Amino acid sequence: MDKKYFCRNCKGLRNHKEMFSKKTRGEDDIDYFMWIEDYFVIECLGCETISFLRIYGDTDMSYYDDEGKHQYYFNEYIYPEYIEKGNEIERIGYLPKKIKLIYEETIDALKSNSYILTAGGLRAIIEAICNHLKIKKGNLEERIDSLHSKSHLTLSESKRLHSIRFLGNDALHEMEIPKKEQLYILLEIVNHLLLNLFINDKLIQGKVDTVIDNYDEFIRLLNNKIKKEMLEKHYTLNQLLGNSKRLIAKKNFSIFEKKLIEEIENGEIDYLSITSKNTETFYKIEKEPELSLHWF
């Protein structure tokens, strides 16, 4: 093909080859109106990504050039629609359901060049995040500040979210059309926020060591340390955890062990029993834990 078209994978104008085409023509004899609409399946010559190209033109689509000559122009559409400069999150399945829905609709608005709707959508994502994190008191300005005070965000991150609030308010209340460049910048801020809050921890789980700061994660770690060959044997908690003990903060270790002992004594945990040797607590492996998932 003579002309370069945008490749959503390469993120730029690239040479393409035509895989399939269908060309249509029509006219209205009464109004002397004529139109063309051509369809193409095209493949990027760089990465082999497939796109759909639609070209439309009619006799009303004309202008006069600098020399005063009458010229016709054509509109070109590439599908799937794309974000020209920014990026959209790939693993959106990790997002909470409502946040995921708003994010998808915001991305669709940006792809279709609906800038006011995009600004409103970015603002709505911030609202949805606050709701999901149970921060519902006050207006959006106060709720964004609470994201920082409750340690969900750094001070710098919360300041950036106010930029989204300003732009969203101007678009929705003042009908001010934001610039595309502004939206791309704010989209990256939202992407960074969503990745940090909801996605990154899930992506690295089981692949790299992370700090364990709640009891449920402690139990999952402990369960996955227990193997069949350990049955009927006695171990201290330090021996059971091995090097993985470093994942647990010292302030939490005694708290977790105390709760573990309570659950063994009241029968909630039946695969361990407690035996004491001198002043140290030992745990006898009675059986393998059920549903032991190897996440660590």
C-alpha positions in Angstrom: 0.0 0.0 0.0 1.3 3.5 -0.9 0.2 5.1 2.4 1.4 4.3 5.9 -1.3 3.5 8.5 -1.2 3.5 12.3 -0.2 0.1 13.9 -1.6 -0.2 17.4 1.1 -2.7 18.3 4.1 -0.8 16.9 2.5 2.5 18.2 3.2 4.5 15.1 2.7 4.9 11.3 3.9 1.8 9.5 3.8 0.2 6.1 1.1 -2.3 5.6 0.1 -4.8 2.9 -3.4 -5.4 1.7 -4.8 -8.8 2.6 -8.4 -8.3 1.4 -10.5 -5.5 -0.1 -14.1 -4.7 -1.0 -14.9 -1.5 -2.8 -18.3 0.0 -3.1 -19.7 2.9 -5.1 -23.1 4.7 -5.2 -24.8 7.7 -6.6 -28.1 9.7 -6.5 -29.0 10.9 -10.0 -31.5 13.5 -8.7 -29.0 15.4 -6.4 -25.9 14.5 -8.4 -24.6 13.0 -5.2 -21.9 10.3 -5.4 -20.0 8.3 -2.7 -17.4 5.6 -2.3 -16.8 3.3 0.7 -13.9 0.9 0.6 -13.0 -1.8 3.1 -9.6 -3.4 3.6 -8.0 -6.0 5.8 -4.4 -4.9 6.3 -1.3 -6.4 7.9 1.6 -4.4 9.4 4.8 -5.2 7.6 6.8 -4.8 10.8 4.9 -6.9 13.4 2.2 -8.6 11.3 -0.7 -7.1 13.4 -4.0 -7.3 11.5 -6.2 -4.2 11.3 -9.4 -3.2 9.4 -9.4 -0.1 7.3 -12.5 1.8 6.1 -12.2 4.7 3.6 -15.2 6.9 2.9 -15.7 9.9 0.6 -18.6 11.7 -1.2 -19.2 14.7 -3.4 -20.0 16.9 -0.4 -16.5 16.3 1.1 -14.5 19.0 -0.6 -12.5 22.2 0.0 -10.5 24.8 -1.9 -6.7 24.6 -1.7 -4.3 27.5 -1.4 -4.4 28.0 -5.2 -8.2 28.1 -5.2 -8.6 24.7 -6.8 -11.5 22.5 -5.8 -10.3 19.3 -4.0 -12.0 16.3 -2.5 -10.9 14.5 0.6 -11.6 11.1 2.2 -12.1 10.0 5.8 -10.1 7.0 6.9 -10.9 4.8 9.9 -8.7 2.1 11.5 -10.3 -0.7 13.6 -9.9 -1.8 16.3 -9.8 1.8 17.5 -6.6 2.6 19.3 -4.8 5.0 21.8 -2.3 6.9 19.7 0.3 7.8 22.4 -0.7 6.3 25.8 -1.2 2.8 27.0 -4.1 0.9 28.4 -3.7 -1.6 31.2 -3.5 -5.2 29.9 -4.4 -7.1 33.1 -7.7 -5.3 33.8 -9.2 -8.6 35.0 -7.5 -7.9 38.3 -9.4 -4.7 38.8 -12.5 -4.6 41.0 -15.6 -5.1 38.8 -17.0 -1.5 38.9 -13.6 0.1 38.5 -12.9 -2.2 35.5 -16.2 -1.2 33.9 -15.6 2.5 34.2 -12.0 2.1 33.0 -13.1 0.2 29.9 -15.7 2.8 29.0 -13.1 5.6 29.6 -10.6 4.0 27.3 -13.4 3.6 24.6 -14.2 7.3 24.9 -10.5 8.2 24.5 -10.2 6.0 21.4 -13.2 7.6 19.8 -11.9 11.1 20.5 -14.7 11.9 23.0 -12.5 14.1 25.2 -15.2 15.4 27.6 -16.4 11.9 28.3 -12.8 10.8 28.8 -12.2 13.5 31.4 -15.4 12.6 33.2 -14.4 8.9 33.1 -11.0 9.5 34.6 -12.7 11.5 37.4 -15.2 8.7 37.9 -12.4 6.1 38.3 -11.0 8.1 41.2 -14.5 8.2 42.8 -14.8 4.4 42.3 -11.4 3.8 43.9 -12.5 5.8 46.9 -15.7 3.9 47.2 -13.9 0.6 46.9 -11.5 1.5 49.6 -14.4 2.6 51.9 -13.5 6.3 51.7 -16.9 7.8 51.3 -16.9 10.8 53.7 -16.7 14.3 52.2 -16.4 15.6 48.7 -13.9 14.3 46.2 -11.2 16.7 47.2 -11.4 15.5 50.8 -11.6 11.9 49.7 -8.4 12.2 47.6 -6.6 13.7 50.6 -7.9 10.7 52.7 -6.3 8.3 50.2 -3.0 9.8 51.4 -3.8 10.1 55.1 -4.9 6.4 55.1 -1.6 5.4 53.5 -3.0 4.2 50.2 -1.1 6.9 48.3 2.0 9.1 48.7 1.5 12.8 49.0 2.8 13.3 45.5 0.4 10.7 44.1 -2.6 12.4 45.8 -1.6 15.8 44.4 -1.6 14.2 40.9 -5.1 13.0 41.5 -6.3 16.5 42.1 -5.2 17.3 38.6 -7.7 14.7 37.4 -10.4 16.2 39.6 -9.8 19.7 38.2 -9.9 18.5 34.6 -13.0 16.4 35.2 -14.8 19.2 36.9 -14.0 21.7 34.1 -15.1 19.2 31.4 -18.4 18.2 33.1 -19.4 21.4 34.8 -18.0 24.1 32.4 -18.1 22.0 29.2 -14.4 22.8 28.6 -12.9 20.4 26.1 -9.6 19.1 27.4 -6.6 18.7 25.1 -5.7 15.2 24.0 -2.2 15.6 25.4 -3.6 16.4 28.8 -5.8 13.3 28.8 -2.8 11.1 27.9 -0.8 12.4 30.8 -3.7 11.9 33.2 -4.3 8.4 31.9 -0.8 7.4 32.8 -1.4 8.8 36.3 -4.5 6.6 36.6 -2.8 3.6 35.1 0.0 3.9 37.7 -2.5 4.2 40.5 -4.5 1.2 39.4 -1.4 -0.9 38.9 -0.1 -0.1 42.4 -3.4 -0.5 44.2 -4.8 -3.6 42.5 -2.6 -5.3 40.0 1.2 -5.4 40.8 0.9 -7.4 44.0 -1.2 -10.0 42.2 1.3 -10.2 39.3 4.3 -10.9 41.5 2.6 -13.2 44.0 4.4 -16.5 44.0 7.1 -15.2 41.7 9.1 -12.9 44.0 9.2 -12.7 47.8 6.9 -10.1 49.3 6.3 -9.0 52.9 3.6 -10.9 54.7 1.5 -8.5 56.9 -1.7 -10.4 57.6 -2.6 -13.7 59.3 -4.2 -15.3 56.3 -1.1 -14.9 54.2 0.9 -16.3 57.1 -1.2 -19.4 57.2 -0.9 -19.9 53.4 2.8 -19.7 53.8 2.9 -22.1 56.7 0.6 -24.6 54.9 2.8 -24.7 51.8 5.8 -25.5 53.9 4.2 -28.7 55.2 5.1 -31.8 53.1 4.0 -35.4 53.3 7.5 -36.6 54.5 7.1 -34.3 57.5 4.2 -36.3 59.0 4.5 -37.4 62.7 7.6 -35.2 63.1 8.1 -32.2 65.5 9.2 -28.8 64.4 9.5 -25.3 65.9 7.8 -22.5 63.9 11.2 -21.2 62.9 12.1 -24.6 61.5 8.8 -24.9 59.6 9.2 -21.5 58.0 12.9 -21.7 57.3 14.2 -18.8 55.3 10.7 -17.6 54.6 10.6 -16.3 58.2 12.3 -13.1 56.9 9.0 -12.3 55.0 7.3 -11.7 58.3 7.9 -8.5 60.3 9.2 -9.1 63.8 6.3 -7.2 65.3 3.8 -9.6 63.6 5.6 -12.9 64.2 4.6 -13.3 67.9 1.1 -12.1 67.1 0.7 -14.7 64.3 2.1 -17.5 66.4 -0.2 -16.7 69.3 -3.2 -16.8 67.0 -1.9 -20.1 65.5 -1.7 -21.7 68.9 -5.3 -20.5 69.7 -6.7 -22.1 66.5 -4.8 -25.3 67.2 -6.2 -25.5 70.7 -9.8 -24.8 69.8 -9.7 -27.3 66.9 -9.8 -24.8 64.0 -6.5 -26.1 62.8 -6.4 -29.9 63.0 -3.3 -30.8 61.0 -1.0 -29.5 63.8 -0.7 -30.3 67.4 1.4 -28.6 70.1 4.1 -30.3 72.0 6.6 -28.5 74.3 10.2 -29.3 74.9 11.8 -27.1 77.6 10.7 -23.6 77.0 10.2 -23.8 73.3 7.0 -24.7 71.5 7.1 -27.5 69.0 4.4 -28.4 66.4 3.7 -32.0 65.5 2.6 -32.5 61.9 -0.6 -34.7 62.1 -1.6 -34.6 58.4 -1.2 -32.5 55.3 -3.2 -29.3 55.2 -6.2 -29.3 52.8 -6.1 -27.1 49.7 -2.4 -26.4 50.0 -1.7 -23.9 47.3 2.0 -23.4 46.3 2.1 -19.6 46.2 5.4 -19.1 48.0 
